[in-house]
Amino acid sequence: MTSVPPRWQMLILSFPGGRNTSRVRLWRALKALGAGTLRDGVYVLPERADLHEALGGLAEDIRAAGGQAHHLVFAVPSDEDDRYKKLFDRTEEYRAVTEAATALCGRIDDLPEPELLKQLRQIRRDADHLHRIDYFPGPERDAMSEQLAALEGAVQGRLSPDEPSQAPEQAIARLNVREYRNRTWATRASLWVDRVASAWLIRRFIDPEARFLWLARPADCPADALGFDFDGAAFTHVGDRVTFQVLTAAFSLEDDPGLVRLGELVRFLDIGGAPIAEAAGFEAVLTGAKQRCPDDDALLDAASPVLDDMHRSFSPTQERNP
């Protein structure tokens, strides 16, 4: 059986003089795609449906801006394929992100919380971008991922020292929401993503009259309170699900696509997972609110309208319109 030659695509372009704005815009777009440079004005990418559409769109934009562009698909013999793959060597980029994560690990205790989170967000963005444009992953990718996981664990250890451990996967009991009304709920003080989102979920969908206690230590949880998001709590992490997702499952709210999407966002920010485009924005808003609010009650009040709007945004159109 004859093997199919590797297929690539090429963009050949030129701009007349005086089109610097268009050049800069094009360069940024090509960088965002991770295109390889064969020579000045000649860029290549693997032939893939989404990349083909993106590069074809750039060719149209160039022509609309008064330039010339040729978008070609070509095949190369297998023994020449490595020549093109070398244009996509991300070793130095991975090394830079890994070194930045290592350096930040060494400064965790020295930086104020807002600056620590700001630098962590930037490293995450750089890592996510590399994941998107790394078409031929190598060992450097695994090394970066390991260092980033270590960094996130260390940051979590400083900001949330009593973060719940990852409990074994198990069935989540289905509960009658009527039996959980007008109750006292308790979680660790200094709210962050999972706890603030879980408190919003409780008040919005489970117990509208909920009273909240913010605990200095999980051991301070009263016997008659419903604890959440700490080891030994009534509701906490199960398997790879964070507390928000466990609450959603326990009270049969998984038919709500907006809550499911929010759960994925919370999980990504809390323990990692598939990147969610809106996650960085929510984390930035929450960081600003935390700096402004005098206590956790005020933080929950400030975050709740944001979560309301995100829930609407993540819900089908017919559910958003009254």
C-alpha positions in Angstrom: 0.0 0.0 0.0 1.4 3.4 -1.1 1.7 5.9 1.8 0.2 9.3 1.3 2.8 12.1 1.1 2.7 14.6 3.9 0.7 17.7 2.9 1.5 21.3 3.8 0.1 24.7 2.9 2.0 27.8 2.0 1.2 31.5 2.0 3.3 33.7 -0.3 2.6 37.4 0.1 3.9 40.9 -0.6 2.7 44.4 0.4 3.3 47.7 -1.4 5.3 50.3 0.6 3.5 52.3 3.2 1.3 49.5 4.5 3.0 49.1 7.9 -0.3 48.8 9.9 -1.4 45.9 7.6 2.0 44.3 7.9 2.0 44.4 11.7 -1.6 43.0 11.8 -0.6 40.2 9.4 2.6 39.4 11.4 0.5 39.1 14.6 -2.0 36.8 13.0 0.7 34.5 11.6 2.4 34.4 15.0 -0.9 33.5 16.6 -1.3 30.6 14.2 2.3 29.5 14.8 3.2 29.6 11.2 6.7 28.6 10.2 8.9 31.1 8.1 10.4 29.5 5.0 11.9 32.9 4.0 10.7 36.5 4.0 7.1 36.6 2.7 6.7 32.8 2.6 5.0 31.0 5.5 4.0 27.4 5.9 1.6 25.4 8.1 0.5 21.8 8.2 -2.5 21.1 6.0 -5.4 20.8 8.4 -9.0 21.9 7.9 -9.0 24.6 10.6 -5.6 25.9 9.6 -6.5 25.9 5.9 -9.5 28.1 6.6 -7.4 30.5 8.8 -4.6 30.8 6.3 -7.0 31.2 3.4 -8.8 34.0 5.4 -5.4 35.8 5.8 -4.8 35.6 2.1 -8.2 37.3 1.5 -7.4 40.0 4.0 -4.1 40.7 2.4 -5.7 41.1 -1.0 -8.4 43.4 0.5 -5.6 45.5 2.0 -4.0 46.0 -1.5 -1.4 43.3 -1.2 -0.7 40.1 -3.2 -1.2 36.7 -1.7 -1.1 33.1 -3.0 -2.4 30.3 -0.8 -1.1 26.9 -2.0 -1.4 23.3 -0.8 1.5 21.0 -1.6 2.8 17.6 -0.8 6.4 16.6 -0.1 8.2 13.3 -0.1 8.3 11.7 3.3 12.1 12.0 3.5 11.7 15.9 3.1 9.0 16.2 5.7 11.5 16.7 8.6 12.8 19.8 6.8 9.5 21.5 7.3 8.8 20.2 10.8 12.1 21.8 11.9 10.5 25.2 11.2 8.1 24.4 14.1 10.7 23.6 16.7 9.3 25.1 20.0 12.2 24.1 22.2 13.3 27.6 23.1 9.8 28.8 23.7 9.0 25.9 26.0 12.3 26.5 27.8 11.4 30.2 28.3 8.0 29.3 29.9 9.5 26.5 32.0 12.2 28.9 33.3 9.5 31.6 34.1 7.5 29.0 36.0 10.6 27.8 37.9 11.5 31.4 38.8 8.0 32.2 40.0 8.1 29.1 42.2 11.1 30.5 44.0 9.3 33.9 44.7 5.9 32.7 45.8 6.3 33.8 49.4 7.8 37.1 48.4 5.1 38.5 46.1 1.8 40.0 47.2 -1.2 37.9 46.1 -2.4 40.1 43.2 1.1 40.2 41.6 1.5 36.5 42.2 -1.8 35.7 40.4 -1.0 38.2 37.6 2.3 36.5 36.9 0.7 33.0 37.1 -2.0 34.1 34.6 0.7 35.3 32.1 2.6 32.0 32.4 -0.7 30.1 31.9 -1.5 32.2 28.8 2.0 31.6 27.3 1.7 27.8 28.0 -1.8 27.7 26.5 -0.6 29.5 23.4 2.2 27.0 23.0 -0.1 24.1 23.3 -2.3 25.5 20.5 0.5 26.1 18.1 2.7 23.0 18.8 1.8 20.8 15.9 4.7 18.4 16.5 5.0 18.0 20.3 8.2 16.7 21.9 9.6 16.1 25.4 9.9 19.8 26.1 6.1 20.1 26.2 5.9 17.5 29.0 8.7 19.2 31.0 6.9 22.5 30.8 3.6 20.9 31.8 5.2 19.3 34.8 6.8 22.6 36.0 3.5 24.5 35.5 1.7 21.9 37.5 4.3 22.2 40.3 3.9 26.0 40.2 0.1 25.9 40.4 0.3 23.5 43.3 2.7 25.7 45.1 0.5 28.8 44.5 -2.5 26.9 45.6 -0.7 25.9 48.8 0.0 29.5 49.7 -3.4 30.9 48.8 -5.5 28.0 49.9 -3.5 25.9 52.4 -6.5 23.8 53.3 -7.5 23.0 49.7 -9.3 19.6 49.6 -7.4 16.6 48.4 -8.6 14.7 45.4 -10.9 12.1 46.7 -11.3 8.8 44.8 -13.9 8.6 42.0 -17.3 7.5 43.4 -21.0 7.8 42.7 -22.5 11.1 43.9 -25.8 10.6 45.7 -28.8 12.4 44.3 -30.4 14.6 47.0 -33.8 16.2 47.4 -33.2 20.0 47.3 -36.3 20.6 49.6 -34.4 19.0 52.4 -31.5 21.5 52.0 -33.4 24.8 52.4 -32.9 27.5 55.0 -29.7 25.9 56.2 -26.3 27.1 57.4 -23.5 26.4 54.9 -19.8 26.7 55.8 -16.5 26.8 53.9 -13.0 28.1 54.3 -12.6 31.9 54.6 -10.8 34.0 52.0 -13.0 32.8 49.2 -11.6 31.9 45.8 -12.9 30.4 42.6 -14.5 27.1 43.6 -15.8 28.4 47.0 -17.2 31.6 45.7 -18.8 29.9 42.7 -20.2 27.1 44.9 -21.7 29.6 47.4 -23.3 31.4 44.4 -24.7 28.1 43.2 -26.1 27.2 46.6 -27.8 30.6 47.0 -29.0 30.8 43.4 -30.2 27.2 42.8 -30.3 25.2 46.0 -31.0 27.2 49.1 -32.1 30.8 48.4 -32.2 31.5 52.1 -28.7 30.1 52.8 -26.6 31.5 55.6 -22.9 31.3 55.2 -20.1 30.8 57.7 -16.5 31.5 56.6 -14.2 29.3 58.6 -10.7 30.2 59.7 -10.0 26.4 59.8 -12.1 23.5 58.6 -12.1 22.1 62.1 -14.2 25.1 63.2 -17.2 23.9 61.2 -20.2 23.5 63.5 -21.9 20.1 63.6 -25.2 21.4 62.3 -23.7 23.3 59.3 -23.3 21.9 55.8 -19.6 22.1 55.0 -18.3 22.5 51.4 -14.9 22.5 49.7 -12.7 21.0 52.4 -11.7 17.5 53.4 -14.5 15.8 55.4 -17.1 18.3 54.2 -20.6 17.2 53.2 -19.7 18.5 49.6 -16.2 18.5 48.3 -14.0 17.2 45.5 -14.9 13.8 44.1 -12.5 12.2 41.5 -11.7 14.9 39.0 -14.8 17.0 39.8 -14.5 20.1 41.9 -17.0 21.1 44.6 -19.1 23.2 42.2 -19.5 20.2 39.9 -20.3 17.8 42.8 -23.0 20.2 44.0 -24.4 20.4 40.4 -24.5 16.6 40.2 -25.9 16.0 43.8 -28.9 18.3 43.2 -29.6 17.2 39.6 -28.6 20.4 38.0 -26.6 18.9 35.2 -29.4 19.4 32.6 -28.5 23.1 32.8 -25.9 23.7 30.1 -24.9 27.1 31.6 -24.0 25.4 34.9 -22.1 22.6 33.2 -20.0 25.2 31.3 -19.4 27.1 34.5 -18.4 23.9 36.2 -15.8 23.3 33.5 -14.5 26.9 34.0 -14.3 26.5 37.8 -12.5 23.1 37.4 -9.9 24.6 35.0 -9.1 27.4 37.4 -9.1 25.2 40.5 -7.3 22.0 39.5 -6.7 22.3 35.8 -8.2 20.7 32.8 -9.3 21.7 29.3 -8.7 25.5 28.9 -11.8 27.7 28.9 -11.6 30.9 27.0 -13.5 33.0 29.6 -11.5 31.6 32.5 -8.8 34.3 32.5 -11.4 37.1 32.4 -13.3 35.7 35.3 -10.1 35.2 37.4 -9.1 38.8 36.7 -12.5 40.1 37.7 -12.4 38.0 40.9 -8.9 39.2 41.7 -10.0 42.8 41.4 -13.1 42.2 43.5 -11.1 40.5 46.2 -8.7 43.5 46.4 -11.7 45.9 46.7 -14.0 43.9 49.0 -13.5 44.2 52.8 -14.7 40.6 53.6 -16.1 37.4 52.1 -19.7 38.4 52.3 -18.9 41.5 50.2 -16.9 39.3 47.8 -19.8 36.9 47.3 -22.1 39.8 46.7 -19.7 41.3 44.1 -19.1 38.0 42.3 -22.7 36.9 42.1 -23.9 39.3 39.4 -20.8 38.3 37.3 -21.7 34.6 37.7 -25.3 35.4 36.9 -24.2 37.0 33.6 -21.8 34.2 32.8 -24.5 31.7 33.4 -26.8 33.5 31.0 -24.0 33.8 28.4 -23.3 30.0 28.6 -27.0 29.1 28.4 -28.9 28.6 25.1 -30.6 31.7 23.7 -34.1 30.6 24.5 -33.1 30.3 28.2 -31.6 33.7 28.3 -34.7 35.5 27.1 -37.6 35.8 29.6 
